[in-house]
Amino acid sequence: MVLNRQRKVKINRKPLLELKEKLKEEFSEKRDFTVVLVSDKKIKELNRLFRGKNEPTDVLSFQAGQEDYLGDVIISTETALRQAQQLGHSLEKELKILLIHGFLHLLGYDHETDRGEMRALERKLWKKFL
């Protein structure tokens, strides 16, 4: 499921839903997860509440800790749009990059503590799916 809970940035959810299903197939994940698109205001609130950082961020992941459900990937569409413009690519591509990043966190990868494994896997998935 891809939920659009913001109204500031026009989004086509279909490419994100397709990528979500491809990622599940790639990792033989029978467990589902949800992608939620939110505003900077909402992600800032979540970032402050759960990470103690009083600023918007691009993506947050919340593991569910359940057998049949991985968790939620929360993406700020406003931040994604700014980053896409700065990097010179489409909003759709940036949202897909953030979806991949958030999904890997749901699987337990952590770029802050590993030795580059998550970044290497991200690049591999970018080449395959973007």
Secondary structure as GFF3:
##gff-version 3
##sequence-region A 1 130
A	DSSP	beta_strand	2	4	.	.	.	ID=ss1
A	DSSP	alpha_helix	14	26	.	.	.	ID=ss2
A	DSSP	beta_strand	32	38	.	.	.	ID=ss3
A	DSSP	alpha_helix	40	51	.	.	.	ID=ss4
A	DSSP	beta_strand	59	63	.	.	.	ID=ss5
A	DSSP	beta_strand	69	76	.	.	.	ID=ss6
A	DSSP	alpha_helix	77	87	.	.	.	ID=ss7
A	DSSP	alpha_helix	91	106	.	.	.	ID=ss8
A	DSSP	alpha_helix	117	129	.	.	.	ID=ss9
###
